[in-house]
């Protein structure tokens, strides 16, 4: 019906040259929708994952790459994906290394929250971002090393890092890069922690670990292996001249499982995986192995057990359902491909001989994790088992922290600042899993970077705001103006004004770029296989570069009630376009809210143009109603009576009206006046 109405209206328009409906094109569209390519858009893979970033939708400047926000270290994902796609691997790796101390490791085993928040999921599937990082590492390292200069500003400040796992390695990298004299103390004979000694080699090759470790060594970091780390107390390290101390001892104590009967053939997952990584031929598990747990460690344990000689069947028991499993979709999928059995809503109770008694569970109310709590039923069943591997979580060795002299709370957790990771002892930081509990490699990198940046701020002071970057060294006020008196030329613009010709050329280049990005939104483009020579270029073409051009609310609105206003000429905004919501066209279907990466619907939260004064008065949206040159503006609930003068400048009750609001309204009057006025219902 709606299409018929649109055709009828178009037929009455003098600007519409076509007569009737092009039946052949409609038939072609119908045929295309039924081709095999349409299977890609069926989105069976889509699941219930959401790209939303958990932040409030701002009134202006909302362009954001959900992948970048979701990443714990906020990697510049759209940028390095494009560089890899263009074959500029060294440049891509340089950009990655800016925030990521372990690109080779994370190129293999990162839990890639970026991909789980990729806008392309609403097309044919997320961009393979992690693989693009891996390609940058494998193809760009030599080029990157050739342009790498190392730390230029060395300090005489000594820093000690206890533990050479992901958090410890990352801390060492960021410290050395900042010029700290850095030493790492590790009880094992090699660096890597869990990723080196626990995670199976079929998931992470040792070459990737060595690549990251060797580059950290190249920064001048001194590694000390086989150290009795129990002796690395705060007092001892301070006496040795270390001003800053970072404890990164991980979370490597397996949680115990309550189980009646014979426990002699019950193996904790971490010790099992460590033995498997070291020498799997020393292990004997029998024919039937049961793994208890639903996380990535359980998936690793199950897949590793299947590779032990003599093992014929591996079953994973999990007390909740498939939907509540914390394991990555990818790891779960790989386990299923290897024909590992999964028993959901099940919990082991007794192990006798080769018989495991299992309690059937049901889901109750949600617990603190947001998942429904498993509740025991009256039913049990038995399965055959020769060995049981428990993978029900890990915790930190808090007794070691106490021994080191780090204050802990009544539950044994270190007392530390959530942002800086600094403990109650000055210049002593607790980072990674020992501070947060079991997490991921990339979260350990984020934890280490936060702590190191806090330490750097103490030594060098906070990084200078880019807006204050005049280099004069003087104080600046809230408006970023220099407070010094005569003799300072910091306010002078070092860049020459662009000529009209240069400005036109720049705008043309921008328009070409925006057109290319917009074209990506119209394509269904399936990924190539990893290793295919076209893989990287295809993934780059699939990336929508959301932080540069989003406009999803414009694209998905069936009534065209959201429009993108070009504001590049205003010099006010960060984004090239701003979203203006048109109240008269909106039926509040909520489509824009569904696809918006923010929390909050654009139809309620975006600056709104009202067609009728009555609608303006009945709404709570920030926005404006225009009647001729008279303008009513509502901002943060306050009404302003303004007008537009002959020069297109907003005047009147301007106090409280932001520069952004004024600039947008002026741009609408100047370039989008056809949006103003009464809209027929």
Secondary structure in CASP SS format (residue, H / E / C, confidence):
PFRMAT SS
TARGET T0000
AUTHOR 0000-0000-0000
METHOD secondary structure of the structure
MODEL  1
X C 1.00
X H 1.00
X H 1.00
X H 1.00
X H 1.00
X H 1.00
X H 1.00
X H 1.00
X H 1.00
X H 1.00
X H 1.00
X C 1.00
X C 1.00
X C 1.00
X C 1.00
X C 1.00
X C 1.00
X C 1.00
X C 1.00
X C 1.00
X C 1.00
X C 1.00
X H 1.00
X H 1.00
X H 1.00
X H 1.00
X H 1.00
X H 1.00
X H 1.00
X H 1.00
X H 1.00
X H 1.00
X H 1.00
X C 1.00
X C 1.00
X H 1.00
X H 1.00
X H 1.00
X H 1.00
X H 1.00
X H 1.00
X H 1.00
X C 1.00
X H 1.00
X H 1.00
X H 1.00
X C 1.00
X C 1.00
X C 1.00
X C 1.00
X C 1.00
X C 1.00
X C 1.00
X C 1.00
X C 1.00
X E 1.00
X C 1.00
X C 1.00
X C 1.00
X C 1.00
X C 1.00
X C 1.00
X C 1.00
X C 1.00
X C 1.00
X H 1.00
X H 1.00
X H 1.00
X H 1.00
X H 1.00
X C 1.00
X C 1.00
X C 1.00
X C 1.00
X C 1.00
X C 1.00
X H 1.00
X H 1.00
X H 1.00
X H 1.00
X H 1.00
X H 1.00
X H 1.00
X H 1.00
X H 1.00
X C 1.00
X C 1.00
X C 1.00
X H 1.00
X H 1.00
X H 1.00
X H 1.00
X H 1.00
X H 1.00
X H 1.00
X H 1.00
X H 1.00
X C 1.00
X C 1.00
X C 1.00
X C 1.00
X C 1.00
X H 1.00
X H 1.00
X H 1.00
X H 1.00
X H 1.00
X H 1.00
X H 1.00
X C 1.00
X C 1.00
X C 1.00
X H 1.00
X H 1.00
X H 1.00
X H 1.00
X C 1.00
X C 1.00
X H 1.00
X H 1.00
X H 1.00
X H 1.00
X C 1.00
X C 1.00
X C 1.00
X C 1.00
X C 1.00
X C 1.00
X H 1.00
X H 1.00
X H 1.00
X H 1.00
X H 1.00
X H 1.00
X H 1.00
X H 1.00
X H 1.00
X H 1.00
X H 1.00
X H 1.00
X H 1.00
X H 1.00
X H 1.00
X H 1.00
X H 1.00
X H 1.00
X H 1.00
X C 1.00
X C 1.00
X C 1.00
X C 1.00
X C 1.00
X C 1.00
X C 1.00
X C 1.00
X C 1.00
X C 1.00
X E 1.00
X E 1.00
X E 1.00
X E 1.00
X E 1.00
X C 1.00
X C 1.00
X C 1.00
X H 1.00
X H 1.00
X H 1.00
X H 1.00
X H 1.00
X H 1.00
X H 1.00
X H 1.00
X H 1.00
X H 1.00
X H 1.00
X H 1.00
X C 1.00
X C 1.00
X C 1.00
X E 1.00
X E 1.00
X E 1.00
X E 1.00
X E 1.00
X C 1.00
X C 1.00
X C 1.00
X C 1.00
X C 1.00
X C 1.00
X C 1.00
X C 1.00
X H 1.00
X H 1.00
X H 1.00
X H 1.00
X C 1.00
X C 1.00
X C 1.00
X C 1.00
X C 1.00
X C 1.00
X C 1.00
X C 1.00
X H 1.00
X H 1.00
X H 1.00
X H 1.00
X H 1.00
X H 1.00
X H 1.00
X H 1.00
X H 1.00
X H 1.00
X H 1.00
X H 1.00
X H 1.00
X C 1.00
X C 1.00
X C 1.00
X E 1.00
X E 1.00
X E 1.00
X C 1.00
X C 1.00
X C 1.00
X C 1.00
X H 1.00
X H 1.00
X H 1.00
X C 1.00
X C 1.00
X H 1.00
X H 1.00
X H 1.00
X H 1.00
X H 1.00
X H 1.00
X C 1.00
X C 1.00
X C 1.00
X C 1.00
X E 1.00
X E 1.00
X E 1.00
X E 1.00
X C 1.00
X C 1.00
X C 1.00
X C 1.00
X C 1.00
X E 1.00
X E 1.00
X C 1.00
X C 1.00
X C 1.00
X C 1.00
X C 1.00
X E 1.00
X E 1.00
X C 1.00
X C 1.00
X C 1.00
X C 1.00
X E 1.00
X E 1.00
X E 1.00
X H 1.00
X H 1.00
X H 1.00
X H 1.00
X H 1.00
X H 1.00
X H 1.00
X H 1.00
X H 1.00
X H 1.00
X H 1.00
X H 1.00
X H 1.00
X H 1.00
X C 1.00
X C 1.00
X C 1.00
X C 1.00
X C 1.00
X E 1.00
X E 1.00
X E 1.00
X E 1.00
X E 1.00
X C 1.00
X C 1.00
X C 1.00
X H 1.00
X H 1.00
X H 1.00
X H 1.00
X H 1.00
X H 1.00
X H 1.00
X H 1.00
X H 1.00
X H 1.00
X C 1.00
X C 1.00
X C 1.00
X C 1.00
X C 1.00
X C 1.00
X C 1.00
X E 1.00
X E 1.00
X E 1.00
X E 1.00
X E 1.00
X E 1.00
X C 1.00
X C 1.00
X C 1.00
X H 1.00
X H 1.00
X H 1.00
X C 1.00
X C 1.00
X C 1.00
X C 1.00
X H 1.00
X H 1.00
X H 1.00
X H 1.00
X H 1.00
X H 1.00
X H 1.00
X H 1.00
X H 1.00
X C 1.00
X C 1.00
X C 1.00
X E 1.00
X E 1.00
X E 1.00
X E 1.00
X C 1.00
X E 1.00
X E 1.00
X E 1.00
X E 1.00
X E 1.00
X E 1.00
X E 1.00
X C 1.00
X C 1.00
X E 1.00
X E 1.00
X E 1.00
X E 1.00
X E 1.00
X E 1.00
X E 1.00
X E 1.00
X E 1.00
X E 1.00
X E 1.00
X E 1.00
X C 1.00
X C 1.00
X C 1.00
X C 1.00
X C 1.00
X E 1.00
X E 1.00
X E 1.00
X E 1.00
X E 1.00
X E 1.00
X E 1.00
X E 1.00
X E 1.00
X E 1.00
X E 1.00
X E 1.00
X E 1.00
X C 1.00
X C 1.00
X E 1.00
X E 1.00
X E 1.00
X E 1.00
X C 1.00
X C 1.00
X C 1.00
X E 1.00
X E 1.00
X C 1.00
X C 1.00
X H 1.00
X H 1.00
X H 1.00
X H 1.00
X H 1.00
X H 1.00
X H 1.00
X C 1.00
X C 1.00
X C 1.00
X E 1.00
X C 1.00
X C 1.00
X C 1.00
X C 1.00
X C 1.00
X E 1.00
X C 1.00
X E 1.00
X C 1.00
X C 1.00
X C 1.00
X C 1.00
X C 1.00
X E 1.00
X E 1.00
X C 1.00
X C 1.00
X C 1.00
X C 1.00
X E 1.00
X E 1.00
X E 1.00
X C 1.00
X C 1.00
X H 1.00
X H 1.00
X H 1.00
X H 1.00
X C 1.00
X C 1.00
X C 1.00
X C 1.00
X H 1.00
X H 1.00
X H 1.00
X H 1.00
X H 1.00
X H 1.00
X H 1.00
X H 1.00
X H 1.00
X H 1.00
X H 1.00
X H 1.00
X H 1.00
X H 1.00
X H 1.00
X H 1.00
X H 1.00
X H 1.00
X H 1.00
X H 1.00
X C 1.00
X C 1.00
X C 1.00
X C 1.00
X C 1.00
X H 1.00
X H 1.00
X H 1.00
X C 1.00
X C 1.00
X C 1.00
X C 1.00
X C 1.00
X C 1.00
X C 1.00
X E 1.00
X C 1.00
X C 1.00
X C 1.00
X C 1.00
X C 1.00
X E 1.00
X C 1.00
X C 1.00
X C 1.00
X C 1.00
X C 1.00
X C 1.00
X C 1.00
X C 1.00
X C 1.00
X C 1.00
X C 1.00
X C 1.00
X C 1.00
X C 1.00
X C 1.00
X C 1.00
X C 1.00
X H 1.00
X H 1.00
X H 1.00
X H 1.00
X H 1.00
X H 1.00
X H 1.00
X H 1.00
X H 1.00
X H 1.00
X H 1.00
X H 1.00
X H 1.00
X H 1.00
X H 1.00
X H 1.00
X H 1.00
X H 1.00
X H 1.00
X H 1.00
X H 1.00
X C 1.00
X C 1.00
X C 1.00
X C 1.00
X C 1.00
X C 1.00
X C 1.00
X C 1.00
X C 1.00
X C 1.00
X C 1.00
X C 1.00
X C 1.00
X C 1.00
X H 1.00
X H 1.00
X H 1.00
X H 1.00
X H 1.00
X H 1.00
X H 1.00
X H 1.00
X C 1.00
X C 1.00
X C 1.00
X C 1.00
X C 1.00
X C 1.00
X C 1.00
X C 1.00
X C 1.00
X H 1.00
X H 1.00
X H 1.00
X H 1.00
X H 1.00
X C 1.00
X C 1.00
X C 1.00
X C 1.00
X C 1.00
X E 1.00
X E 1.00
X E 1.00
X E 1.00
X E 1.00
X C 1.00
X H 1.00
X H 1.00
X H 1.00
X C 1.00
X C 1.00
X C 1.00
X C 1.00
X C 1.00
X C 1.00
X E 1.00
X E 1.00
X E 1.00
X E 1.00
X E 1.00
X E 1.00
X H 1.00
X H 1.00
X H 1.00
X C 1.00
X C 1.00
X C 1.00
X C 1.00
X C 1.00
X H 1.00
X H 1.00
X H 1.00
X H 1.00
X H 1.00
X C 1.00
X C 1.00
X C 1.00
X E 1.00
X C 1.00
X C 1.00
X H 1.00
X H 1.00
X H 1.00
X H 1.00
X C 1.00
X C 1.00
X E 1.00
X E 1.00
X E 1.00
X C 1.00
X C 1.00
X H 1.00
X H 1.00
X H 1.00
X H 1.00
X H 1.00
X H 1.00
X C 1.00
X C 1.00
X C 1.00
X C 1.00
X E 1.00
X E 1.00
X E 1.00
X E 1.00
X E 1.00
X C 1.00
X C 1.00
X E 1.00
X E 1.00
X E 1.00
X E 1.00
X E 1.00
X E 1.00
X C 1.00
X C 1.00
X E 1.00
X E 1.00
X E 1.00
X E 1.00
X E 1.00
X E 1.00
X E 1.00
X C 1.00
X C 1.00
X C 1.00
X C 1.00
X C 1.00
X E 1.00
X E 1.00
X E 1.00
X C 1.00
X C 1.00
X C 1.00
X C 1.00
X C 1.00
X C 1.00
X H 1.00
X H 1.00
X H 1.00
X H 1.00
X H 1.00
X H 1.00
X H 1.00
X H 1.00
X H 1.00
X H 1.00
X H 1.00
X H 1.00
X H 1.00
X C 1.00
X H 1.00
X H 1.00
X H 1.00
X C 1.00
X C 1.00
X C 1.00
X C 1.00
X C 1.00
X C 1.00
END
